[in-house]
Amino acid sequence: MITASEFRKGTKFIYNGDPHMVVDFQHVKPGKGGAFVRTKMRNMISGAIYEETFRTEEKFSQPDIQYQNVQFLYADPEGYHFMDQDSYEQICLSADQLEDVKDFLKEETVYKILAFEGNPIEVSAPLFMELEVTETVPGIRGDTAQGRATKPATLETGLVLQVPLFVNAGDKIKVDTRDSKYLERVKE
């Protein structure tokens, strides 16, 4: 059990039957009456963010949350298939469970699944991924990294993002998965 007075950023607790995470909090001790905690929290299943006020002595249970590393194997009409790196069991997830990472699904890549009571609620990609450019307009001689001009490029996962003019089809690039931004060209 955890009390509201123990809330910190990132604290996870059960509220109304769902796991929540504290995004921001403020302890308030008014001159008259009991202290309370003004909390901004995120529902870890739906992603909804809202504010709630709790008395400092209110108690909450801590959620049964596990993280597991899984390797993406393949996709078929049934769903997306992953293999648990510890138990070697296969897990099949639907497209709506992978909404945040579907632009970064690459075979043999390890992803992290957050599960609540054994049910996957969130899948996260590695922070940085090396992906091959499959399609882009060809670069023109004289294009350099000095200019800030960019062009659209389609990657092997289907993601389209802006890259510098000197990047060509067949090049591998490093991408930041948090904001889908080009970082650098990878040298083979």
C-alpha positions, -999 to +999 in steps of 0.1 A: +000+000+000+011+035-007-003+068+007-010+099-013+017+117+008+043+093-007+035+103-043+065+113-065+068+117-103+065+082-118+048+066-088+024+039-100-008+031-081-043+016-086-071+041-088-107+031-098-094-004-107-069+009-133-031+014-130-022+051-129+012+069-129+018+103-113+028+128-139+031+158-115+020+165-079+018+192-053+016+188-016-007+215-001-009+224+036-036+250+040-037+271+071-069+255+082-079+219+076-060+188+066-032+186+041-039+173+006-021+163-026-031+178-059-021+151-085-018+151-122-019+114-133-021+093-164-042+062-168-017+036-180-043+016-200-062+044-218-035+070-217-059+097-204-043+124-183-064+142-156-061+159-122-074+147-089-070+158-053-064+133-025-061+136+013-026+128+023-037+098+044-056+081+015-041+046+007-038+030-027-026-005-037+004-008-060-002-024-094+011-058-105+032-044-133+059-064-151+083-054-179+094-081-204+118-080-233+103-095-265+117-100-300+095-092-330+092-123-352+066-117-379+031-103-387+002-122-402-036-118-405-039-130-368-017-102-355+019-094-346+040-122-331+067-117-305+089-140-285+096-135-248+134-133-244+133-151-210+106-179-214+107-182-252+069-182-253+052-165-282+029-136-277+004-124-303-006-087-302-032-068-322-026-037-343-043-014-318-020-026-290+010-016-312-003+018-323+027+037-308+054+014-324+040+001-356+062+025-376+092+009-360+084-028-362+114-046-376+120-083-374+145-096-349+144-063-329+139-064-292+110-043-277+098-038-242+063-047-231+046-033-200+020-058-187-006-053-160-019-084-144-004-104-173-021-084-200+001-062-223-009-025-220+021-008-237+048-017-261+079+005-265+106+005-292+143+010-285+152+047-282+173+046-314+169+023-344+190+019-375+167+016-405+173+013-442+160+040-466+140+021-493+128+051-513+137+087-517+144+111-545+181+109-555+206+134-541+222+160-563+259+165-565+271+192-542+244+185-515+261+188-481+252+185-445+257+223-442+224+231-458+193+225-437+173+214-468+155+181-464+135+156-485+110+129-476+123+093-473+104+060-469+121+036-445+120-002-445+092-002-419+070+021-440+077+052-420+081+084-440+103+111-425+124+141-435+161+134-442+190+156-454+195+158-492+227+137-492+208+105-480+200+081-508+180+049-512+199+020-497+215+041-469+210+031-433+201+059-410+197+063-372+162+074-361+151+086-327+119+066-320+105+091-295+098+118-321+105+100-354+134+123-363+165+116-384+197+116-363+226+105-386+236+083-415+251+050-403+284+041-419+287+004-428 
